[in-house]
Amino acid sequence: MEPKLNCWEYKRCGREPGGARASELGECPAAGVTVTDGTNNGKNGGRICWAIAGTLCGDQVQGTFAQKRRSCTQCDFYHLVKAEEGRDFVLMLERDIDRTLSADKVRAILEERARALARSTETRTGETLRVVVFSLTNETYGIPTDYVREVQPLREITPVPCTPGFVVGVINIRGFIYSVIDVRDFLGVPRREITELTKVILVNAAGLEVGILADDVSGEISVPLSEIKSSLAPRAGIKEEYTQGVTKDMLIILNLEALMRDERMVVHEEVV
């Protein structure tokens, strides 16, 4: 029988052991989880990558299957494996994989991938960083475009009982349900009422896929790296861990990986 493709062969990501990008971005966990070797007729986790924490897909860090199921189950490789295996297809819940990786190991994998992604972003863009610019009350923020999936107007939103105050509710976009969060509480910015200009920025960072509430989105710009300074003295209320820095025009560049790794976000994922 002809060997079936593993994810790194199908995606040609170069992150398998000895791959072209393994030294740059690190080896993908899917290539090294031996407990799943042979699952769906793949090598290690090569044909069950959607269930393995810390994988990289589209240069975005991915979390556990529970966190990334919306995107992974829409992946063409996932559907290829499912079609090829038929009734023998193994989904494998993330708890079965998590036994093989300690929490510290998963965290280390995610943090290393985040650092690698930051390095590769700077390499691709040279001396500039491409960001989506949005406003919160009287502040202006930027999110690196590598983390942004799309921007949508805020239409109907459904409140969710028993969730933290920063969880605005959930929205339905093309049949997929996304939690919408207001990051003002994390950044020390006063609340503002929702208006017809309010937008939702869909992001994927630290394995979480959520919508970030924005009073308005003005578009994308390229920011020279030399203009991003680390000092946030004028906005001392913001934790520096949540920012990459601020420009001379007071555009605050968010460190979305750090923000999404806040322990309150983890509790939010468990509750919602």
N, C-alpha and C positions, 0 to 999 in steps of 0.2 A: 504494500500500500504506500502511495506517495505521501511523504511527510507533510503535515499540515503546518501552516504558517503560525509562528508566534507573533505576539503584538509588536515586538521591535522589528521583526522582519516585514510585517505588513505596513506599519507606520513609518519604517525607515528612520527612526528617531536617533539611532546611533548611540543609545544609552545602555546597550547590553554590555557585559564584561568584555573589555577590549574594543568596544565600539568607538566610532569616530568622535563622539561627543561625551564619552564616559569620563574623560579627564576634566572636561570643562564643566559638566553639569552633575557628575557623579553617576554611579551605576543605579539603574532603576530597581527598586525593590522587587518588582515583578520577576526580574531575571534571577533573583537570589533566594526566593522563598521555596526551599526544596520540599517542604511538606506537601506542597500541591503538585509536585512533579507528576506528570502523566494525566492530570486532570484535563478533561476535554481534549485528550491526546496532544497536550502541549508540554514544553520543557519548563520545569519549575512553575512559575506563575504566568507563563507566556500566553496561556489561553484562558486565564481567569483574572486578568489584570484589574478588572472593574471591582473586584472584592478585596484588593490589597491596598492598604494605607500607604500614603507617601509617594505614590506614582506621579509621574509627570505626563501631562497630555496637552499638546498645543502650547508648550512652554508655560503651563499653569500647574501649580502644585495641587494635587488631588488628595482628598482625605479618605475616610473609610467609605464602604459601599453605601451606608446609610446617608452619608453626607453628599455623595456624588452620584447617587442613583439617577437623578434627573438627566444629567449629561451623559453618563456612561451607557445607560440603557438606550440612548439615542445614537450611540456611536456605530459607525458602519462595521467596525471590526467585531463588536459585540454581536450584531445581527448575523455577521458571517459565521461566527463560531456557533451560534444558536442554530442556524440553518444546517451547518455541516454535521452537527452532533445529533440533531433531531431529538428523539425521546431520551437519548443518553446525555443530553446537555446538563451540566452541573452549574448551578448559580453560585452556591457557596456563600452563605451569609458571612458578614465581616467578623462576627464573633469567633468563627472557626479559624480564621486567619490570625486574629489578634492574639490567640494563644501562643503563636510562634514568635511574636514581637512584643517586647516589653513596652510600656508606655514611654519610658525614657528613650528607647530606641526609635519609636515612631516619631517622637518629638524631635530627636536629633536629625532624623531623615528630613522632616519637614523644614526645619530651620536651615539645614545645609542646602536644600533645594531652593529655599527662598533667597539665600545669599548668592547661590549660583545664578538664579534668575536675574537678580539685580545686576550682577556682573555682566551677564549676556545682554541685558537691556542696554547698558551703557556702551557695550561693544557695537551693538547693532545701530544705535542712534548717534554714535560718535560723541560729540560734545554737547548734545542736547537731550532732553527728556520730554517725551510726548505725554501730555496730560489732558484729561477732561476737566474743565473748569466749571465749578458750581458754587452757589452761594448758600450760606446759612445765616439768617438774620443779617448782621452787618459785616460778616466775614466772608472771605473768598478762599476757596480751597481747590486743590488739584489732586486728582487720582491718576497715577500712571495708566496709560491706555492698555497695557498688558493685562490689567486686572478687569477691565470693563468689557462686558459682553454687549450691552446695549443700553439706551436711554429711552424711557417711556413716560408719557404723561400719566399722572396719578388719576385714575378714573375711579372705579368702584373698589373700595377696600373693606375687608371684613375683619372687625376686631376679633381677637382671640382671648377668651377668658383665661385667668390664672397665668399670665405671662408678665415678664418685667415691664416697667413703665416705658422703656425705650423701644419696645416692640409695638409698632403702630397697628399692625394687623397683617393680613395676607392678601395677595392679589393673584388673579388668574391671568396668565399671559399664554395664549395659544395652547390652552389645556394644561399648563404646568403651574403649580402653586408655589409662590415665593413669599417668604416672610419679608416684611418691610420694617427696617429699623431706623430710628432717629438717633444719630451719633452725637447730637448736641450734648447729651449728658456726659459723654466721655471727653468732650472737648471744652466744656465750660462755656457753652454758647446758650443764650436765652432761647426759650421756645417761641415759635411763631405759628399762627394759624395757617392751616392749609388753604391755598388759593388756587385759582385756575392755572397759575403758572407753575405750581408744584410739580416736580418730576420725581421719577424713581430711576436710580442708576443701578442696573443689575451688575453685580460684581462677583468674581470668584477668587477668593484669597484664603490661604491657610486651610484649604479643604472645605470652606463654607461658600455656599452660593445663595446670596441674599440680595434684597433691594435696599439701597440707601436713599433715604428721603433727602430731597434737595429743594430749596425754595425756588431755584431756577438753575438751568444749565445754559451756559453761554457758548459752549463749543469746545473744540480741541485747539491747543497751542503747543508749540515747541519752546521749552524753557532751556536756555543755556545752563549747563551744569555749573559753570563758574558763578552764576548769579544766585545759586541756592546756598544760603548761609545757614549754619546750624543754630545760630542764636534766635531764640524766641522771646527775648526780653519784653517786647511790647505786649505779648500774649502769654504771660507767665502762668496763667491758669491752665494752659494746655500741657498735658504731660508730654515731655520731649520724646518719650518712647513711641508716641503715636505719630510723629512727624519726621520727615526727612530734612526739613528745613523751611526757610521762608525767603522769598525773593525781595528785591528792593521795592517792588510794587505791592508788598504785603500779601502775595499769593502764598498760602501755606500748603506745602506739599505733604500729603498724608503718607504715613507708613502703614499701608493697609494690612500688611501681614501682621504687624504688631497689634493693631487694633482688633483684628479678627481673632487673635490668639488670647485676648483678654478673657479671664476666667468667667466673667459674666456672660460672654458670648457662648461659652461651652454649656453653661447652665441653660441658656436660651435654647440651644439646639436640643437638649434633652427634654425640655418642657414642651416645646412646640412639636 
